[in-house]
Amino acid sequence: MRLLAICLFALTPLVVFTSGCVSQTGAQPGSSPPPAPIVKVQVTTPEKRDISRKLGLTGELVAGEQTTLAAKISGYLGSVTVREGDRVGRGQVLATLTLPELNAERQQAQQSAEALRIGIEGSEARLGEAHSQTKRTQLQVKKAQAEQQQATSGTDEAKAQIERAQASLLETKASLAGAKASSDEAKAQVEHAEADVVQAEAEQKLAQLTLERYEAIVAKDKRLLAGQELDTARAKRDASRGKVDAAKSQVRAAQARVQALQQQVGVVEARLAQGESSLKAAEAALQGARARQATLGEQTSVARGDVEVAKRQEATASLKIREGALQSAAGESAATRMAELARYQSLRAPFAGVVIQRHLDTGALVQPGTAVLTIADPRVLRLRLFAPEAEASRVRPGTEVQVLLSGEKTARMARVSRTASALDPKTHTLLAEADMSGTGLNVGAFGAVKLILETHTGVLALPNAAVGSDKSGKFVFIESGGKVKRLAIKVGFDDGQYTEVTEGLSGSETVIVTGRDVLAGGIAVETTPWTPPTPAPGK
């Protein structure tokens, strides 16, 4: 009962409020509620489209080529012929430096080089004179050498005679020694043959005694000794007799050879005495030839000394020429260096482009490395952007790029021309560049960039305005029989204008695009075709 009373008390104000509302509308109690209003909406049908996944980044336009011209030498800025925005051609003189000290040093170096060249000419004249003197003394040496050669030939002839006499004497001595050796050998052969005779006679005597003993035994009893042994003893005896005769014959032959060799030794000894006499005569002739050769040698030495003096004079002159040449080369090198440095008085454009910054004006003091002008080639610009590490593998040459520059309403299309192929170790981003025509663009401009990383082709898609989202997920409202119906869907890529629908629609539904914020299931709607809005910049 207490719970029922609480409930009735809680409901009492609601009844009163409702009664008040009925009284305000003028409706009578028990009458029907007014019909719900019809909501006007725009509808479309899902269509097949290519939907891409895009990565939004910020890019900067830099010149295809850009450099800052700086002074290489110290001086004053004499003139600057260009200002920011001026177009320049390759090799065009853009500024000049005034270098009074350099010009003075250059002139001094040229004068020094000229003086050194004159000195070289004088040294060359002295060298020619020394060369002539050297030739004259060399001719004197040749004359002395010719005379000495004749004396040497006489000496050589005398030496040859001595050598022939010595050779003949040696040959004679060798023949004498050989004859004596042969005589001694023959005497030894005689002695050996006589010894052979003695031995042969002893063997003959032994063989005869052996034969006589065998014969005595046989005479007593033939059975005591075989007949063959007796025959062998007789043969040995007869053989020993022949051996004795042969040994005696050898003794006679050796004795005859000794006599012949002794006669030959006498002949050779006579020839030896004659050879010694010829050698003494040849030695006397050699002493005379050597005395003449020594006299001519002294004359040749004097002439050679004169040649050495002339050569030293020539070498001194040549050394002075080389020294002068080195000094001249150094002077010319200094003059050339000054001329090369003078070339840097003019700052020229290394390529055709536009002056984007003038750092100094006329009269400024510049040191090596001082910036004077900055020029850039704006015909082809490079759009530089940095992709995060997570997407770096999808960024490669050929990847499509949409870029909306500051102040423009329409995005430009380009493609990645190159990448750094490595992540920056500090930012872990990948540098990518896209070449773009510089027409109508400014170097240094920034822009919103979208990299098209992936594309699904021919997929079912709806305008982004048609897709709703809540805690349960993505959904759409469709019109069916004049009523609203809610459908859950699943989506894929979103390119900023359209959303890919992967599940939930067949493609024939009438999908509500605008006015869906006040819709609920079962509400009556009045439909009109959806009119796409004007694309926002960069879309």
C-alpha positions in Angstrom: 0.0 0.0 0.0 2.9 2.4 0.8 4.6 1.7 -2.6 1.3 2.3 -4.5 0.8 5.6 -2.8 4.3 6.8 -3.7 3.7 5.9 -7.3 0.4 7.7 -7.5 2.0 10.8 -6.0 4.8 10.7 -8.5 2.4 10.5 -11.4 0.1 13.2 -10.3 2.1 16.2 -11.8 2.5 14.4 -15.2 -1.3 14.1 -15.4 -1.7 17.7 -14.6 0.9 18.8 -17.2 -0.7 16.6 -19.9 -4.1 18.1 -19.1 -2.7 21.6 -19.4 -1.2 20.7 -22.8 -4.5 19.4 -24.1 -6.2 22.5 -22.9 -3.6 24.7 -24.7 -4.0 23.0 -28.1 -7.8 23.1 -27.9 -8.1 19.3 -28.3 -10.8 17.6 -26.7 -10.2 14.8 -24.3 -10.2 11.5 -26.1 -9.4 13.0 -29.7 -6.6 11.6 -32.1 -3.0 13.2 -32.0 -2.0 15.4 -35.0 -0.1 13.6 -37.8 3.8 13.7 -37.7 5.4 16.3 -40.1 7.1 14.9 -43.3 10.9 15.6 -43.3 12.5 16.8 -46.6 15.8 15.0 -47.4 18.2 14.5 -50.3 19.0 11.0 -51.3 21.5 9.2 -53.6 22.3 5.6 -54.6 25.7 4.0 -53.8 28.0 4.1 -56.8 31.2 2.3 -57.9 34.2 4.5 -57.4 38.0 4.4 -56.8 38.7 5.3 -53.2 42.2 6.1 -52.1 43.8 6.3 -48.7 45.7 9.6 -48.3 48.4 10.8 -46.0 48.2 14.5 -45.1 51.6 16.3 -44.8 53.1 19.8 -45.3 55.4 20.4 -48.2 57.8 23.2 -49.2 58.8 24.3 -52.7 62.5 24.7 -53.3 64.3 25.6 -56.4 65.7 22.9 -58.7 69.0 24.7 -58.4 69.9 27.4 -55.9 73.3 28.8 -54.9 74.8 31.7 -53.1 77.6 33.5 -54.9 80.4 34.4 -52.5 83.8 36.3 -52.9 86.9 34.1 -53.2 89.3 37.0 -52.6 89.4 40.1 -50.4 88.4 43.4 -52.0 85.7 46.0 -52.3 82.5 45.5 -54.1 82.9 47.6 -57.2 79.5 47.1 -58.7 76.4 44.9 -58.5 74.3 44.9 -61.7 71.2 43.0 -60.6 68.4 43.2 -58.0 66.0 40.7 -56.5 63.7 39.3 -59.2 66.1 40.0 -62.1 66.5 37.1 -64.5 70.1 36.2 -65.4 71.7 33.9 -67.9 74.4 31.3 -67.5 77.9 33.0 -67.3 76.4 36.5 -67.0 78.5 38.9 -64.9 76.5 39.9 -61.8 79.0 41.8 -59.7 82.6 42.9 -59.8 85.3 43.4 -57.1 87.9 46.2 -56.9 91.4 44.7 -56.1 94.1 47.5 -56.3 96.7 45.5 -54.3 96.2 42.4 -56.5 96.7 44.4 -59.7 99.9 45.9 -58.4 101.2 42.4 -57.4 100.3 41.1 -60.8 102.2 43.8 -62.6 105.3 43.3 -60.3 105.2 39.5 -61.0 105.1 40.1 -64.7 108.1 42.5 -64.5 110.1 40.0 -62.4 109.3 37.2 -64.9 110.5 39.5 -67.8 113.8 40.3 -66.0 114.4 36.6 -65.3 113.8 35.8 -69.0 116.5 38.4 -70.0 118.9 36.8 -67.5 118.2 33.4 -69.0 119.1 34.7 -72.5 122.5 35.9 -71.2 123.2 32.6 -69.5 122.3 30.8 -72.7 124.9 32.9 -74.6 127.6 32.0 -72.1 126.5 28.4 -72.3 127.0 28.5 -76.1 130.6 29.9 -75.7 131.4 27.2 -73.1 130.0 24.5 -75.4 132.3 25.7 -78.2 135.4 25.7 -75.9 134.4 22.1 -74.9 134.3 21.0 -78.5 137.7 22.5 -79.2 139.4 20.8 -76.2 137.6 17.5 -77.1 139.2 17.7 -80.6 142.6 18.1 -79.0 141.9 15.1 -76.8 140.9 13.0 -79.8 144.2 14.0 -81.6 146.2 13.0 -78.5 144.2 9.8 -78.1 144.9 8.9 -81.8 148.7 9.3 -81.3 148.5 7.4 -78.0 146.5 4.7 -79.8 149.4 4.3 -82.3 151.8 4.1 -79.4 149.5 1.6 -77.7 149.4 -0.4 -80.9 153.2 -0.6 -80.9 153.1 -1.6 -77.2 150.5 -4.2 -78.0 152.6 -5.6 -80.8 155.6 -5.8 -78.5 153.4 -7.5 -75.9 152.1 -9.9 -78.6 155.7 -10.8 -79.5 156.5 -11.4 -75.9 153.4 -13.5 -75.5 154.2 -15.5 -78.6 157.8 -16.0 -77.4 156.5 -16.9 -74.0 154.0 -19.3 -75.5 156.6 -20.9 -77.7 159.0 -21.1 -74.7 156.2 -22.7 -72.6 155.4 -25.0 -75.4 159.0 -26.0 -75.7 159.3 -26.5 -72.0 156.2 -28.6 -72.1 157.6 -30.6 -74.9 160.8 -31.1 -73.0 159.0 -32.1 -69.9 156.9 -34.4 -72.0 159.9 -35.9 -73.7 161.6 -36.4 -70.3 158.5 -37.8 -68.9 158.1 -40.2 -71.8 161.8 -41.2 -71.4 161.3 -41.8 -67.7 158.2 -43.8 -68.5 160.1 -45.8 -71.1 162.8 -46.5 -68.6 160.2 -47.6 -66.1 158.7 -49.9 -68.8 162.1 -51.4 -69.4 162.4 -52.1 -65.7 158.9 -53.5 -65.6 159.5 -55.7 -68.6 162.8 -57.1 -67.1 160.8 -57.9 -63.9 158.2 -59.7 -66.1 161.1 -61.7 -67.6 162.3 -62.7 -64.2 158.8 -63.7 -63.1 158.2 -65.6 -66.3 161.4 -67.5 -66.0 160.5 -68.4 -62.4 157.1 -69.7 -63.5 158.8 -71.7 -66.3 161.2 -73.3 -63.9 158.3 -74.2 -61.5 156.3 -75.6 -64.4 159.3 -77.7 -65.5 159.9 -79.1 -62.0 156.2 -79.9 -61.6 156.3 -81.8 -65.0 159.4 -83.7 -64.0 157.8 -84.8 -60.7 154.6 -85.9 -62.4 156.7 -87.9 -65.0 158.6 -89.6 -62.2 155.4 -90.6 -60.4 153.9 -92.0 -63.7 157.1 -93.9 -64.3 156.7 -95.7 -61.0 153.0 -96.4 -61.3 150.7 -94.9 -63.9 147.7 -95.5 -61.6 149.0 -93.0 -59.1 148.4 -89.9 -61.4 145.8 -89.2 -64.0 147.0 -88.7 -67.5 145.1 -85.4 -67.7 147.1 -83.9 -64.9 150.3 -84.8 -66.7 149.0 -83.1 -69.9 148.1 -80.0 -67.9 151.6 -79.8 -66.4 153.2 -80.1 -69.9 150.8 -77.3 -71.2 151.8 -75.0 -68.3 155.4 -75.6 -69.0 155.0 -74.8 -72.7 152.9 -71.7 -71.9 155.6 -70.4 -69.4 158.2 -70.7 -72.1 156.1 -68.5 -74.5 155.6 -66.0 -71.7 159.3 -65.8 -71.1 159.9 -65.1 -74.8 157.2 -62.4 -74.9 158.6 -60.6 -71.8 162.1 -60.6 -73.4 160.6 -59.1 -76.5 158.9 -56.3 -74.5 162.3 -55.5 -72.8 164.0 -55.0 -76.2 161.1 -52.8 -77.4 161.2 -50.6 -74.3 165.0 -50.2 -74.5 164.7 -49.0 -78.2 161.9 -46.5 -77.2 164.2 -45.1 -74.4 167.0 -44.4 -76.9 164.6 -42.6 -79.3 163.2 -40.4 -76.5 166.6 -39.4 -75.3 167.4 -38.2 -78.8 164.1 -36.2 -78.8 165.0 -34.5 -75.4 168.3 -33.2 -76.9 166.4 -31.6 -79.8 163.9 -29.9 -77.5 166.6 -28.6 -75.2 168.2 -26.8 -78.3 164.8 -25.3 -79.2 164.4 -24.1 -75.6 167.6 -22.1 -75.7 166.6 -20.4 -79.0 163.1 -19.5 -77.4 164.7 -17.8 -74.4 166.8 -15.7 -76.7 163.7 -14.5 -78.6 161.9 -13.6 -75.4 164.7 -11.4 -74.3 164.6 -9.5 -77.6 160.8 -9.0 -77.3 161.1 -7.7 -73.7 163.6 -5.0 -74.9 161.2 -3.9 -77.6 158.3 -3.7 -75.1 160.3 -1.4 -72.8 160.8 1.1 -75.7 157.2 1.0 -76.7 156.1 1.6 -73.1 158.3 4.7 -72.8 156.8 6.2 -75.9 153.3 5.4 -74.7 153.9 7.1 -71.3 155.0 10.3 -73.0 151.8 10.4 -75.2 149.7 9.5 -72.1 150.9 12.6 -70.3 149.9 14.7 -73.4 146.4 13.0 -73.4 146.0 13.7 -69.7 146.7 17.4 -70.2 144.2 17.6 -73.0 141.6 15.8 -70.9 142.1 18.2 -68.1 141.4 21.0 -70.5 138.2 19.2 -71.5 137.1 18.9 -67.9 137.7 22.6 -67.3 135.6 23.4 -70.3 132.8 21.0 -69.2 132.8 22.6 -65.8 132.4 26.0 -67.3 129.6 24.6 -69.5 127.9 22.9 -66.5 128.1 26.2 -64.6 126.5 28.1 -67.4 123.8 25.3 -67.7 123.2 25.4 -64.0 122.6 29.2 -64.2 120.2 28.6 -67.0 118.2 26.0 -65.0 118.3 28.3 -62.0 117.0 31.1 -64.1 114.4 28.9 -65.7 113.1 27.8 -62.3 113.0 31.4 -61.1 111.3 32.4 -64.3 108.8 29.6 -63.9 108.1 30.6 -60.4 107.7 34.2 -61.5 105.4 33.1 -64.3 103.5 30.9 -61.9 103.0 33.8 -59.6 101.9 36.0 -62.5 99.6 33.2 -63.6 98.2 32.9 -60.1 97.6 36.6 -60.0 95.9 36.4 -63.3 93.7 33.5 -62.0 92.9 35.5 -58.9 92.0 38.4 -61.1 89.4 36.2 -62.8 87.6 36.1 -59.5 87.0 39.8 -59.7 83.9 39.0 -61.6 81.0 37.0 -60.0 79.2 35.1 -62.8 76.0 33.2 -62.8 76.7 29.4 -62.8 73.3 28.8 -64.4 70.3 30.6 -65.8 67.9 31.7 -63.1 66.5 34.5 -61.0 68.2 36.6 -58.3 66.3 35.9 -55.1 68.5 37.9 -52.6 71.1 40.6 -52.8 73.2 40.6 -49.7 75.5 43.6 -50.2 75.7 46.9 -52.1 78.4 48.7 -54.0 81.4 49.7 -51.8 81.1 47.0 -49.2 84.3 45.3 -48.0 84.2 41.6 -48.7 86.4 38.8 -47.4 86.7 35.2 -48.9 83.4 33.5 -48.4 81.3 36.7 -48.0 77.9 36.1 -49.6 77.0 38.7 -52.3 74.0 37.3 -54.2 71.7 34.3 -54.1 70.2 33.0 -57.4 67.8 30.1 -58.1 66.5 28.3 -61.1 62.7 28.4 -60.7 61.8 26.7 -63.9 61.6 23.3 -62.2 60.8 23.3 -58.5 61.1 20.5 -56.0 58.3 19.8 -53.6 60.0 18.5 -50.4 58.0 16.6 -47.9 58.8 14.2 -45.0 56.8 10.9 -44.6 56.6 9.3 -41.2 58.4 6.0 -40.6 55.1 4.0 -40.5 54.2 5.0 -44.1 57.7 5.3 -45.5 57.6 1.9 -47.2 54.6 3.0 -49.3 56.3 6.2 -50.5 58.3 5.6 -53.7 59.0 7.2 -57.0 55.7 7.4 -58.9 53.5 7.8 -55.9 50.7 10.4 -56.6 50.8 13.6 -54.7 48.0 16.3 -54.3 49.3 19.7 -53.2 47.3 22.7 -52.3 49.6 25.8 -52.0 48.8 28.7 -49.8 46.5 31.2 -51.6 45.3 28.7 -54.2 41.9 27.1 -54.3 42.7 24.1 -56.6 45.0 21.3 -55.7 47.8 20.4 -58.2 48.7 16.9 -59.0 52.3 15.5 -59.2 54.2 12.3 -58.6 57.1 11.5 -56.3 60.3 11.8 -58.4 62.8 10.5 -55.8 63.2 9.6 -52.2 66.2 9.6 -49.9 66.0 5.8 -49.6 66.9 6.1 -45.9 65.2 7.6 -42.8 66.5 10.7 -41.1 68.1 9.3 -37.9 66.8 12.3 -35.9 63.2 12.6 -37.0 62.7 9.0 -38.4 61.1 10.4 -41.5 61.7 9.8 -45.2 62.5 12.7 -47.4 60.6 12.6 -50.7 60.7 15.1 -53.6 58.3 15.7 -56.5 59.4 17.8 -59.4 56.9 20.5 -60.5 56.8 23.1 -63.1 57.8 26.5 -61.6 55.3 28.4 -63.7 53.2 30.6 -61.4 54.8 29.2 -58.3 57.1 30.8 -55.7 60.3 29.3 -54.3 59.8 28.8 -50.5 56.0 28.4 -50.7 54.4 25.9 -48.3 51.4 23.8 -49.1 49.1 21.1 -47.8 50.1 17.8 -49.3 48.3 14.5 -49.6 50.1 11.4 -50.6 47.9 8.8 -52.2 49.2 5.6 -50.6 46.6 3.0 -51.5 43.7 2.8 -53.9 40.7 0.4 -54.0 39.2 0.4 -57.5 35.6 -0.1 -58.4 34.3 -0.3 -54.8 30.8 0.7 -53.5 31.0 4.2 -52.1 28.8 6.9 -50.5 29.3 10.6 -49.8 30.8 11.2 -46.3 27.6 13.1 -45.3 25.5 10.0 -45.7 27.5 8.0 -43.2 26.7 8.3 -39.5 28.5 7.0 -36.5 27.7 6.2 -32.9 28.7 3.7 -30.2 27.4 0.8 -32.2 29.4 1.7 -35.2 28.8 3.1 -38.7 25.2 3.3 -40.1 23.1 4.9 -42.8 19.4 5.9 -43.2 17.7 4.6 -46.3 14.3 5.5 -47.7 11.9 2.6 -48.2 8.2 3.1 -49.1 8.4 6.7 -47.9 9.7 5.7 -44.5 13.1 5.9 -42.9 15.1 2.7 -42.1 18.4 2.5 -40.4 21.1 0.0 -41.6 24.4 -0.8 -40.0 27.4 -0.9 -42.4 31.1 -1.5 -42.4 33.4 0.9 -44.1 36.9 0.9 -45.7 38.9 3.9 -47.1 37.8 7.5 -46.7 39.2 9.9 -49.3 37.7 13.0 -47.7 34.6 13.1 -49.9 33.5 9.5 -50.2 33.6 6.5 -48.0 34.1 3.0 -49.1 31.2 0.6 -47.9 32.5 -2.9 -47.5 29.4 -4.5 -45.9 25.7 -3.7 -45.3 24.6 -2.4 -48.7 23.9 -4.1 -52.0 24.1 -0.9 -54.1 20.4 -0.5 -55.0 19.3 1.3 -51.8 18.1 4.9 -51.7 20.5 6.4 -49.1 19.6 9.6 -47.3 22.5 12.2 -47.5 21.2 15.4 -46.0 18.6 16.0 -43.2 19.5 12.7 -41.5 20.3 14.4 -38.1 16.5 14.6 -37.2 15.6 11.2 -38.5 14.6 8.1 -36.7 13.3 4.8 -37.9 9.8 4.9 -39.3 9.6 8.7 -39.9 8.0 9.7 -43.2 10.3 11.6 -45.6 10.0 13.5 -48.8 13.1 12.9 -51.1 14.9 14.9 -53.7 18.1 14.0 -55.5 21.3 14.9 -53.7 23.3 17.7 -55.1 27.1 17.4 -54.5 28.5 20.5 -52.9 31.4 22.4 -54.6 34.6 20.6 -53.7 36.5 22.3 -50.9 40.1 23.4 -51.7 42.4 20.5 -52.0 39.7 17.9 -52.4 
